[in-house]
Structure formats: C-alpha cells, structure tokens
Amino acid sequence: MCLAVPSKIISIEGNRAVVDVYGAQREISILLMENELEVGDYVLVHAGFAIQKLDEEDAKERIDMIVKITAIPE
C-alpha cells in the first residue's frame, strides 16, 4: 500500500518546491504536475513528487484524517 501525503507549498523554484508536511519542510519535485502551482497550494506528495493538486478544504480533511489515524500531534 502506498500513501500520498497532503502538503502545503511554501516556495517554488523551477521544477522544485518546498512543502510543509506536519511542520517539517521537504523539497519535492513538481515536474509531474500539469497545472500551474502557486505558493499556498496544497498537493498530494508521493515518493518525493507532487502527484495531484488539492483544494484547501479537501487537503485539511485528509490531514485531519491522517492525524486521527496515526495520532500525530497537531
């Protein structure tokens, strides 16, 4: 089973972005994304790649669900 993690983009440079994942920052590739992305957008990240853009409400619902399932402190 694979898990894609909802993450918020905090900076973009070329085909790379830095995202916030539960308070940690990670650099990811946005090379697979067809849509234009902007700082503040939410994406699903799998294996270091953004694979889907999410609207903020959907992203927050997914984050809440993962927090509840894994008991990650908010």
C-alpha positions as CSV (number, residue, x, y, z in Angstrom):
1,M,0.0,0.0,0.0
2,C,1.2,3.5,-0.8
3,L,0.3,6.7,0.9
4,A,0.3,10.2,-0.6
5,V,0.7,12.9,2.0
6,P,-1.2,16.3,1.7
7,S,1.3,19.1,1.8
8,K,1.3,22.9,1.5
9,I,3.7,24.6,-0.9
10,I,5.8,27.2,0.8
11,S,8.2,28.0,-2.1
12,I,8.7,27.2,-5.7
13,E,11.8,27.4,-7.8
14,G,11.7,25.8,-11.3
15,N,10.5,22.2,-11.1
16,R,11.2,22.0,-7.4
17,A,9.1,23.1,-4.4
18,V,9.4,23.2,-0.7
19,V,6.4,21.9,1.1
20,D,5.3,21.9,4.7
21,V,4.4,18.4,6.0
22,Y,3.1,18.4,9.6
23,G,5.5,21.2,10.5
24,A,8.5,19.7,8.7
25,Q,9.8,21.2,5.4
26,R,10.7,18.9,2.5
27,E,11.9,19.6,-1.0
28,I,9.8,17.8,-3.7
29,S,9.6,17.7,-7.5
30,I,6.6,19.3,-9.2
31,L,7.7,18.0,-12.6
32,L,4.7,15.7,-12.9
33,M,2.2,18.4,-12.4
34,E,0.3,19.7,-15.5
35,N,-1.4,22.5,-13.5
36,E,0.3,25.7,-12.6
37,L,1.1,25.7,-8.9
38,E,1.5,28.7,-6.5
39,V,2.8,29.2,-3.0
40,G,-0.1,28.3,-0.7
41,D,-1.5,25.5,-2.9
42,Y,-1.9,22.0,-1.4
43,V,-0.7,18.9,-3.3
44,L,-0.6,15.2,-2.6
45,V,3.1,14.1,-2.4
46,H,4.2,10.5,-3.0
47,A,7.9,9.4,-3.2
48,G,9.1,13.0,-3.4
49,F,6.8,14.0,-6.3
50,A,3.6,16.1,-6.3
51,I,1.0,14.0,-8.0
52,Q,-2.2,15.9,-7.5
53,K,-3.4,19.4,-6.6
54,L,-6.0,19.6,-3.8
55,D,-8.3,22.4,-2.8
56,E,-7.7,23.6,0.8
57,E,-10.8,22.1,2.3
58,D,-10.1,18.7,0.9
59,A,-6.4,18.9,2.0
60,K,-7.4,19.8,5.6
61,E,-9.9,17.0,5.7
62,R,-7.2,14.5,4.6
63,I,-4.7,15.9,7.1
64,D,-7.3,15.6,9.9
65,M,-8.0,12.0,9.0
66,I,-4.3,11.1,8.9
67,V,-3.7,12.9,12.3
68,K,-6.6,10.9,13.8
69,I,-5.4,7.6,12.4
70,T,-1.7,8.0,13.3
71,A,-2.1,10.1,16.4
72,I,0.3,12.7,15.1
73,P,0.0,15.8,17.3
74,E,-1.5,18.8,15.5
